Amino acid sequence: MMAQLVTVADAQQRAGLAVKIKSAADSEALWALRLEWMHALAESQGVLLARQRMSDVSFMFAGMLDRAQHARTGLEVLRADAPRGMVRNAAQMRADH
């Protein structure tokens, strides 16, 4: 998570997240920071790359968290919280070009 922060353009946001990540007491605290971290990445790298990074990081938590408490994966969180209208179907993309 720290390695990806260098791509966040907003220095204040980057510094704030770095402090939160470094001071996370355990894997539960880091898990809770994933969404904020992903939103920061999406602003600088775009939603698709941020989703990939979120998926990569989510797999690192395998076996560290209570499964019942954290049943949703990173991608399910992104799909549920992603702003509508950002995903375009093939016909819409062809019409753009």
Secondary structure by P-SEA (a helix, b strand, c coil): ccccccccccaaaaaaaaaaaaacccaaaaaaaaaaaaaaaaacccaaaaaaaaaaaaaaaccccccccccccaaaaaaaaccccccccaaaaaaac
